[in-house]
Amino acid sequence: MKKIGMRRILIMLLGNVFLGMGVSIFKFAGLGNDAYNAMMMALSDVVGIPYARFFAIFSVGLFVIELIAGRHFIGLGTIINTLFLGYIATFFYNIWDFIFTKPGVLLTRIPVMVIGVIICSLGVSMYQRPDVGVSPYDSLSLIMDKKLPKISYFWCRMSNDVICALVAYFAGGLVGIGTVIAAFGLGPIVHFFNIHVTDKLLQTEKHSEN
């Protein structure tokens, strides 16, 4: 952990908190989550296991693939995301559900969803940018990109998201405008946060080390 640097670890941890918060806001808006979490929520309902526990179990299964084919993508961030993201999202969702009335009409749902998009993007930036490990699901696209050089990362990621969205849909889950926006809209916002927030935080660490 000393070699990694405490600042990078703290940024990654905070990123997972923001990511879980964003997922919970997505769900609270009721317009569909990102493809992977939409699939996790749908399948957890089908098998009768709470979402947070099912998320961890399923992610551990994907971790085996990451361990075999993408070991260099594994780090502390992998473990935190795999075991705790579902519980973080559930924790925040229960808070919103207790404090606020669920938005009913589309006019009130959309602003809530937009907030979810922004917070999710900040979370993704802060959890991935420190380079201390990526989640098993995120690693699938990176592994495919490395093993299939003729196919761009965009299409590797998109194919995985489409499969997750289809599984969520056929399992009776909610796939909606939020799912589409998460697939196409997170990337540019994550890039914005990389430049204007996370990279600056990481740069501060480099200056302090020097």
For each residue, the residues with C-beta under 8 A, 3 or more apart:
1: 4 6 9 76
2: 5 6
3:
4: 1 8 9 75 76 132
5: 2 8 9 205 209
6: 1 2 9 10
7: 10 11 201 202 204 205 208
8: 4 5 11 12 130 131 132 202 205
9: 1 4 5 6 12 13 76 130 132
10: 6 7 13 14
11: 7 8 14 15 126 129 130 198 201 202
12: 8 9 15 16 76 77 80 126 127 130 132 133
13: 9 10 16 17 80
14: 10 11 17 18 126
15: 11 12 18 19 122 123 124 125 126 127 128 129 130 198
16: 12 13 19 20 77 80 81 84 85 88 123 127
17: 13 14 20 21 88 123
18: 14 15 21 22 119 120 122 123 126 127
19: 15 16 22 23 81 85 88 119 120 123 124 127
20: 16 17 23 24 84 85 86 87 88 89 91 92 123
21: 17 18 24 25 88 89 92 119 123
22: 18 19 25 26 116 117 118 119 120 121 122 123
23: 19 20 26 27 33 34 37 85 89 116 120
24: 20 21 27 28 89 90 91 92 93 95 96 116
25: 21 22 28 29 92 96 112 113 115 116 119 120
26: 22 23 29 31 32 33 34 37 113 116 117 120 178 182
27: 23 24 30 33 37 41 89 93
28: 24 25 93 96 97 100 102 103 112 116
29: 25 26 103 109 110 112 113 116 178
30: 27 102 103 109 174
31: 26 109 110 113 174 176 177 178
32: 26 38 174 175 176 177 178 179 180 182
33: 23 26 27 37 38 41 174 178 179 182
34: 23 26 37 38 120 161 178 179 182 183 186
35: 38 39 160 161 162 164 165 168 175 179 182 183
36: 39 40 137 161 164
37: 23 26 27 33 34 40 41 55 89
38: 32 33 34 35 41 42 164 165 168 173 174 175 179
39: 35 36 42 43 164 165 167 168 171 173
40: 36 37 43 44 51 54 55 58 86
41: 27 33 37 38 44 45 51 168 173 174
42: 38 39 45 46 167 168 169 171 172 173 174
43: 39 40 46 47 54 58 167 168 171 173
44: 40 41 47 48 49 50 51 53 54 55
45: 41 42 48 171 172 173
46: 42 43 171 172
47: 43 44 54
48: 44 45
49: 44 53 54 57
50: 44 53 54 90
51: 40 41 44 54 55 86 89 90
52: 55 56 86 87 89 90
53: 44 49 50 56 57 86
54: 40 43 44 47 49 50 51 57 58 86
55: 37 40 44 51 52 58 59 85 86 89
56: 52 53 59 60 82 83 84 86 87
57: 49 53 54 60 61
58: 40 43 54 55 61 62
59: 55 56 62 63 81 82 83 135 136 137
60: 56 57 63 64 82 136
61: 57 58 64 136
62: 58 59 65 66 136 137 139 140
63: 59 60 66 67 74 78 82 136
64: 60 61 67 68
65: 62 68 69 70 136 139 140 143
66: 62 63 69 70 71 73 74 78 136 139 140 143
67: 63 64 70 71 74
68: 64 65 71
69: 65 66 143 147
70: 65 66 67 73 74 139 142 143 146
71: 66 67 68 74
72:
73: 66 70 78 133 134 139 142 143
74: 63 66 67 70 71 78 133 139
75: 4 78 79 131 132 133 134
76: 1 4 9 12 79 80 132 133
77: 12 16 80 81 127 128 130 132 133 134 135
78: 63 66 73 74 75 81 82 133 134 135 136 139
79: 75 76 82 83 133
80: 12 13 16 76 77 83 84 85
81: 16 19 59 77 78 84 85 127 133 134 135
82: 56 59 60 63 78 79 85 135 136
83: 56 59 79 80
84: 16 20 56 80 81 87 88
85: 16 19 20 23 55 80 81 82 88 89 135
86: 20 40 51 52 53 54 55 56 89 90
87: 20 52 56 84 90 91
88: 16 17 19 20 21 84 85 91 92
89: 20 21 23 24 27 37 51 52 55 85 86 92 93
90: 24 50 51 52 86 87 93 94
91: 20 24 87 88 94 95
92: 20 21 24 25 88 89 95 96
93: 24 27 28 89 90 96 97
94: 90 91 97 98
95: 24 91 92 98 99
96: 24 25 28 92 93 99 100
97: 28 93 94 100 102
98: 94 95
99: 95 96
100: 28 96 97
101:
102: 28 30 97
103: 28 29 30 108 109 112
104: 108 109
105: 108 109
106: 109 110
107: 110
108: 103 104 105 111 112
109: 29 30 31 103 104 105 106 112 113
110: 29 31 106 107 113 114
111: 108 114 115
112: 25 28 29 103 108 109 115 116
113: 25 26 29 31 109 110 116 117 177 178 181
114: 110 111 117 118
115: 25 111 112 118 119
116: 22 23 24 25 26 28 29 112 113 119 120 178
117: 22 26 113 114 120 121 178 181 182 185 186 189
118: 22 114 115 121 122 189
119: 18 19 21 22 25 115 116 122 123
120: 18 19 22 23 25 26 34 116 117 123 124 182 186
121: 22 117 118 124 125 186 189 190 192 193
122: 15 18 22 118 119 125 126 193 197
123: 15 16 17 18 19 20 21 22 119 120 126 127
124: 15 19 120 121 127 128 186 190 193
125: 15 121 122 128 129 190 193 194 197 198
126: 11 12 14 15 18 122 123 129 130 193 197 198 201
127: 12 15 16 18 19 77 81 123 124 130
128: 15 77 124 125 131 134 138
129: 11 15 125 126 194 198 199 202
130: 8 9 11 12 15 77 126 127 198 202
131: 8 75 128
132: 4 8 9 12 75 76 77
133: 12 73 74 75 76 77 78 79 81
134: 73 75 77 78 81 128 138 139 142
135: 59 77 78 81 82 85 138 139
136: 59 60 61 62 63 65 66 78 82 139 140
137: 36 59 62 140 160
138: 128 134 135 141 142
139: 62 65 66 70 73 74 78 134 135 136 142 143
140: 62 65 66 136 137 143 144 156 160
141: 138 144 145 153 156 157 160
142: 70 73 134 138 139 145 146 153 156
143: 65 66 69 70 73 139 140 146 147
144: 140 141 147 148 151 156 159 160
145: 141 142 148 149 151 152 153 156
146: 70 142 143 149
147: 69 143 144
148: 144 145 151 156
149: 145 146
150:
151: 144 145 148 155 156
152: 145 155 156
153: 141 142 145 156 157
154: 157 158
155: 151 152 158 159
156: 140 141 142 144 145 148 151 152 153 159 160
157: 141 153 154 160 161
158: 154 155 161 162 183
159: 144 155 156 162 163
160: 35 137 140 141 144 156 157 163 164
161: 34 35 36 157 158 164 165 183
162: 35 158 159 165 166
163: 159 160 166 167
164: 35 36 38 39 160 161 167 168
165: 35 38 39 161 162 168 169 175 179 183
166: 162 163 169 170
167: 39 42 43 163 164 170 171
168: 35 38 39 41 42 43 164 165 171 173 174 175 179
169: 42 165 166 173 175
170: 166 167
171: 39 42 43 45 46 167 168
172: 42 45 46
173: 38 39 41 42 43 45 168 169
174: 30 31 32 33 38 41 42 168
175: 32 35 38 165 168 169 179
176: 31 32 179 180
177: 31 32 113 180 181
178: 26 29 31 32 33 34 113 116 117 181 182
179: 32 33 34 35 38 165 168 175 176 182 183
180: 32 176 177 183 184
181: 113 117 177 178 184 185 186
182: 26 32 33 34 35 117 120 178 179 185 186
183: 34 35 158 161 165 179 180 186
184: 180 181 187
185: 117 181 182 188 189
186: 34 117 120 121 124 181 182 183 189 190
187: 184 190 191
188: 185 191 192
189: 117 118 121 185 186 192 193
190: 121 124 125 186 187 193 194
191: 187 188 194 195
192: 121 188 189 195 196
193: 121 122 124 125 126 189 190 196 197 198
194: 125 129 190 191 197 198 199
195: 191 192 199
196: 192 193 199 200
197: 122 125 126 193 194 200 201
198: 11 15 125 126 129 130 193 194 201 202
199: 129 194 195 196 202 203
200: 196 197 203 204
201: 7 11 126 197 198 204 205
202: 7 8 11 129 130 198 199 205 206
203: 199 200 206 207
204: 7 200 201 207 208
205: 5 7 8 201 202 208 209
206: 202 203 209 210
207: 203 204 210
208: 7 204 205
209: 5 205 206
210: 206 207
